[in-house]
Structures are given as C-alpha cells and as structure tokens.
Amino acid sequence: MPMSKKEIRKIANTFAKLHMEDAGRMMSLAIKGEERIYAHSSAPAAVATPLDPYPTYLVEYAAKLPWNGLTAVLARPHTTCAEAHVWCELMGRGKKPKSYTLVSFNADGIIASPCANCAQWVERAFFEVYKETPAYEGRTRQKP
C-alpha cells in the first residue's frame, strides 16, 4: 500500500531532525515499507572509510551509475547530490533502487524536487520519486 503524502512528510521531517549535523545539505531517503535508507549531499571523499564507503561504491558500480553519459546541467557533478549517494548506498547493501520510493528534502524537512542534474535520471532509477513541486526550487543556503 502506497504511503500518504502526510506520512512521507512526517518521515522527511523526522530524518531532518535526526540529522541536524547535515543542516545546509540536501538529504534523501529511499523508502520501502518500514525500511529507510538515508544519505546527504556532499562531494565524494578522496578515500573511502567504514563510515563513508561512497568512493568505493562509485568505483564498484561505475558501469551501472544511472547518470552515466549524462552532462551535468548545474555547475557540480552528479556525484555530489544526495540522490546519487542514496542510489549507491542501496546498491552497496545489495538492494534494488527500482524497489524504493525516493524523497529528497532540506534540513527543515521541506520536500524538494530533484535538481536539474538528478532530474535527468532519478525517475527511471527508482520505483517512484516523491516531490511536491514540479521542479527544483534552488536553495541558495543549501550546500550541494
């Protein structure tokens, strides 16, 4: 049974509060039933660590990255976005992103549509992309 808009908003708000240390960054959740996989935006670290395996995922899944062959529309690469981080995290856990609903939000828990970079690929990479506006509304205070 699909989740209601109210339930998704509540989940986003809860995760925004849980991850106050990520204030200023966009955040994404992959949701499937009671399962929640979280990621936030940031440039990939130079070296992977147990707490940040993202650089390893970018190498391991290089041939499968859903943004392969796409030209970044914004002045930042696809790899900095929270949506890219959550896609890689799902893959790293042996999950299928096509089975998850994606929701992205800011530190206030406000649901955001994917940026122009992510809008090129998220619709076909996830089961569903939950958004409340038709297009990304730039958040000048958000870090990529």
Contacts in CASP RR format, 6 or more apart in sequence:
PFRMAT RR
TARGET T0000
AUTHOR 0000-0000-0000
METHOD contacts of the structure
MODEL  1
MPMSKKEIRKIANTFAKLHMEDAGRMMSLAIKGEERIYAHSSAPAAVATP
LDPYPTYLVEYAAKLPWNGLTAVLARPHTTCAEAHVWCELMGRGKKPKSY
TLVSFNADGIIASPCANCAQWVERAFFEVYKETPAYEGRTRQKP
3 11 0 8 1.000
3 31 0 8 1.000
3 33 0 8 1.000
3 101 0 8 1.000
5 130 0 8 1.000
5 132 0 8 1.000
8 31 0 8 1.000
8 101 0 8 1.000
8 103 0 8 1.000
8 111 0 8 1.000
8 130 0 8 1.000
9 109 0 8 1.000
9 111 0 8 1.000
11 29 0 8 1.000
11 31 0 8 1.000
11 36 0 8 1.000
11 103 0 8 1.000
12 27 0 8 1.000
12 29 0 8 1.000
12 103 0 8 1.000
12 105 0 8 1.000
12 109 0 8 1.000
12 110 0 8 1.000
12 111 0 8 1.000
13 105 0 8 1.000
13 109 0 8 1.000
15 27 0 8 1.000
15 29 0 8 1.000
15 36 0 8 1.000
15 38 0 8 1.000
15 105 0 8 1.000
15 109 0 8 1.000
16 27 0 8 1.000
16 105 0 8 1.000
16 106 0 8 1.000
16 107 0 8 1.000
16 108 0 8 1.000
16 109 0 8 1.000
19 27 0 8 1.000
19 38 0 8 1.000
19 40 0 8 1.000
19 107 0 8 1.000
20 107 0 8 1.000
22 40 0 8 1.000
22 107 0 8 1.000
23 107 0 8 1.000
24 106 0 8 1.000
24 107 0 8 1.000
24 141 0 8 1.000
24 142 0 8 1.000
24 143 0 8 1.000
25 40 0 8 1.000
25 41 0 8 1.000
25 42 0 8 1.000
25 82 0 8 1.000
25 107 0 8 1.000
25 142 0 8 1.000
25 143 0 8 1.000
25 144 0 8 1.000
26 40 0 8 1.000
26 41 0 8 1.000
26 81 0 8 1.000
26 82 0 8 1.000
26 104 0 8 1.000
26 105 0 8 1.000
26 106 0 8 1.000
26 112 0 8 1.000
26 115 0 8 1.000
26 139 0 8 1.000
26 142 0 8 1.000
26 143 0 8 1.000
26 144 0 8 1.000
27 38 0 8 1.000
27 39 0 8 1.000
27 40 0 8 1.000
27 41 0 8 1.000
27 82 0 8 1.000
27 104 0 8 1.000
27 105 0 8 1.000
27 106 0 8 1.000
27 107 0 8 1.000
27 109 0 8 1.000
28 38 0 8 1.000
28 39 0 8 1.000
28 40 0 8 1.000
28 81 0 8 1.000
28 82 0 8 1.000
28 83 0 8 1.000
28 85 0 8 1.000
28 86 0 8 1.000
28 102 0 8 1.000
28 103 0 8 1.000
28 104 0 8 1.000
28 105 0 8 1.000
29 36 0 8 1.000
29 37 0 8 1.000
29 38 0 8 1.000
29 86 0 8 1.000
29 102 0 8 1.000
29 103 0 8 1.000
29 104 0 8 1.000
29 105 0 8 1.000
30 36 0 8 1.000
30 37 0 8 1.000
30 86 0 8 1.000
30 87 0 8 1.000
30 89 0 8 1.000
30 90 0 8 1.000
30 95 0 8 1.000
30 97 0 8 1.000
30 100 0 8 1.000
30 101 0 8 1.000
30 102 0 8 1.000
30 126 0 8 1.000
31 100 0 8 1.000
31 101 0 8 1.000
31 102 0 8 1.000
31 103 0 8 1.000
32 99 0 8 1.000
32 100 0 8 1.000
32 101 0 8 1.000
32 127 0 8 1.000
37 86 0 8 1.000
37 89 0 8 1.000
37 90 0 8 1.000
37 93 0 8 1.000
37 95 0 8 1.000
37 100 0 8 1.000
38 86 0 8 1.000
39 82 0 8 1.000
39 85 0 8 1.000
39 86 0 8 1.000
39 88 0 8 1.000
39 89 0 8 1.000
40 82 0 8 1.000
40 85 0 8 1.000
41 80 0 8 1.000
41 81 0 8 1.000
41 82 0 8 1.000
41 85 0 8 1.000
41 142 0 8 1.000
41 143 0 8 1.000
41 144 0 8 1.000
42 80 0 8 1.000
42 85 0 8 1.000
42 143 0 8 1.000
42 144 0 8 1.000
43 79 0 8 1.000
43 80 0 8 1.000
43 144 0 8 1.000
44 54 0 8 1.000
44 55 0 8 1.000
44 58 0 8 1.000
44 79 0 8 1.000
44 80 0 8 1.000
45 52 0 8 1.000
45 54 0 8 1.000
45 55 0 8 1.000
46 55 0 8 1.000
47 55 0 8 1.000
48 54 0 8 1.000
48 55 0 8 1.000
48 56 0 8 1.000
53 92 0 8 1.000
54 85 0 8 1.000
54 88 0 8 1.000
54 89 0 8 1.000
57 88 0 8 1.000
57 89 0 8 1.000
57 91 0 8 1.000
57 92 0 8 1.000
58 65 0 8 1.000
58 79 0 8 1.000
58 88 0 8 1.000
60 91 0 8 1.000
60 92 0 8 1.000
61 88 0 8 1.000
61 91 0 8 1.000
61 92 0 8 1.000
62 68 0 8 1.000
64 91 0 8 1.000
65 78 0 8 1.000
65 84 0 8 1.000
66 87 0 8 1.000
66 97 0 8 1.000
66 121 0 8 1.000
66 122 0 8 1.000
66 124 0 8 1.000
66 125 0 8 1.000
67 78 0 8 1.000
67 84 0 8 1.000
67 117 0 8 1.000
67 120 0 8 1.000
67 121 0 8 1.000
70 78 0 8 1.000
70 117 0 8 1.000
70 120 0 8 1.000
70 121 0 8 1.000
72 78 0 8 1.000
72 117 0 8 1.000
73 116 0 8 1.000
73 117 0 8 1.000
73 120 0 8 1.000
74 115 0 8 1.000
74 116 0 8 1.000
74 117 0 8 1.000
76 117 0 8 1.000
76 144 0 8 1.000
77 117 0 8 1.000
78 84 0 8 1.000
78 117 0 8 1.000
78 118 0 8 1.000
78 121 0 8 1.000
80 144 0 8 1.000
81 114 0 8 1.000
81 115 0 8 1.000
81 117 0 8 1.000
81 118 0 8 1.000
81 144 0 8 1.000
82 104 0 8 1.000
83 102 0 8 1.000
83 104 0 8 1.000
83 114 0 8 1.000
83 118 0 8 1.000
83 122 0 8 1.000
84 118 0 8 1.000
86 102 0 8 1.000
87 97 0 8 1.000
87 125 0 8 1.000
87 126 0 8 1.000
90 96 0 8 1.000
90 97 0 8 1.000
90 100 0 8 1.000
91 97 0 8 1.000
97 125 0 8 1.000
97 126 0 8 1.000
97 127 0 8 1.000
98 125 0 8 1.000
98 126 0 8 1.000
98 127 0 8 1.000
99 127 0 8 1.000
100 126 0 8 1.000
100 127 0 8 1.000
101 126 0 8 1.000
101 127 0 8 1.000
101 128 0 8 1.000
101 129 0 8 1.000
101 130 0 8 1.000
102 122 0 8 1.000
102 126 0 8 1.000
102 128 0 8 1.000
102 129 0 8 1.000
102 130 0 8 1.000
103 111 0 8 1.000
103 129 0 8 1.000
103 130 0 8 1.000
103 131 0 8 1.000
104 111 0 8 1.000
104 112 0 8 1.000
104 113 0 8 1.000
104 114 0 8 1.000
104 118 0 8 1.000
104 131 0 8 1.000
105 111 0 8 1.000
105 112 0 8 1.000
106 112 0 8 1.000
106 139 0 8 1.000
106 142 0 8 1.000
111 130 0 8 1.000
111 131 0 8 1.000
111 132 0 8 1.000
111 133 0 8 1.000
112 131 0 8 1.000
112 133 0 8 1.000
112 136 0 8 1.000
112 137 0 8 1.000
112 139 0 8 1.000
113 119 0 8 1.000
113 131 0 8 1.000
113 132 0 8 1.000
113 133 0 8 1.000
113 134 0 8 1.000
113 135 0 8 1.000
113 136 0 8 1.000
113 137 0 8 1.000
114 122 0 8 1.000
114 129 0 8 1.000
114 131 0 8 1.000
114 136 0 8 1.000
115 136 0 8 1.000
115 138 0 8 1.000
116 136 0 8 1.000
119 135 0 8 1.000
119 136 0 8 1.000
122 129 0 8 1.000
123 129 0 8 1.000
END
